[in-house]
Amino acid sequence: MMAPNKYRLLGFVLPVAASVAMLLHGCKKDDLPPNPYDQVDYNTGGNTTDTLDPNTITGIHRNILLPKCAVPGCHDGVFEPDFRSVQSSFTTLVYHPVVKNNANNDFTFRVVPFDTTRSVLYERITNCCFVNQNDRMPQDNIGVPLPQTDIDHIAAWIMNGARDVNGDVPKYPNLEPTLKSPFFVAIDDKIPPTVLYSDQNNRVDSIIYYPFLVPSNVTMQLVFYPTDDSTAIPNLKVNQVKLSLDPDDFSGGWTFNASYLKVGTDEVYLASVNTAALPTDTTIFFRYFMQDEDHTQVTQIPTDDYVYEYKTYFSFRVKP
């Protein structure tokens, strides 16, 4: 027979043991549910194989243009071409008109698909003296060209069509004709000319975008400087000058035909306007109308959506 004090001890131990057992059971970590992403191979095993084709615009941008050309103060958006991104590189290279040309004006675009000889980009990285001595690109280390492997990658991209990021060959741009600087000049009919009517000092208040002044009863020659990306300048059609008192309506007014003329290296169209039949002391606006061989619509410059200052630049007043 167990002593009473032993019963009392057992009565104390059993509840405590049960509590500990319950506590231990409650602290047991439950099994986690299966993770469906555990089976995904994230290729973190140290495989560093480069799958980017170095002969594509993406590979050329990553390996050449970005680290070697888009440096601060150069082609990082300060100067074109803009090599900050793949898209900006492509856009400012392929079929993009050149700004700086050689003495013979041999180049039209920075990159011409399938043709390194007509691509000024290739010329700039291979020719030591494009315009000046030691002006080969890049210019951060003057006199030291790109590694030949880099040049070969750029050449391969061009000769394979200068393809975009999707692998497509870009199409040749066909723009409407336009006027190049100085757009036009207004002169007298003397040979050689003696008066430049469109000079800033001969404009109202000597402001360049205000109407220029012309005497009454004189023959003024309006000379325009057209340019087009595919049609030869002598083959442009329409070639008319229209005058109006309304800056946005040229359906009425006066029309003058313009004739092709080559002066040195300049190809221009010239229209003779006798001011005797024009009203005096009022602003007369004019536009040039032309059409190339690739568009059905007639191009006019300036257009209705030009800012008003452009329209007044293309205007004059006949003195009383």
Secondary structure, DSSP 8 states (H G I E B T S, - for coil): ---HHHHHHHHHHHHHHHHHHHHHHHTS-------GGGG-----SS-----S-TTSHHHHIIIIIHHHTS-TTSTTTTSSS--SSHHHHHHTTBT-B-SS--TT---SBSBBTTBSTTBHHHHHHH-TTSSSTT--S--TTTT----HHHHHHHHHHHHTT---TTS----------EEEEEEEEEE-SSSS---BTTSGGGBGGG-TTS-EEE-TT-EEEEEEEEE-SSS-GGG-EEEEEEEESSTT--SSSEEEE-EEEEETTEEEEEEEEEGGGS-SSSEEEEEEEEE-TT-SS-EEES-TTS-HHHHHHTEEEE--
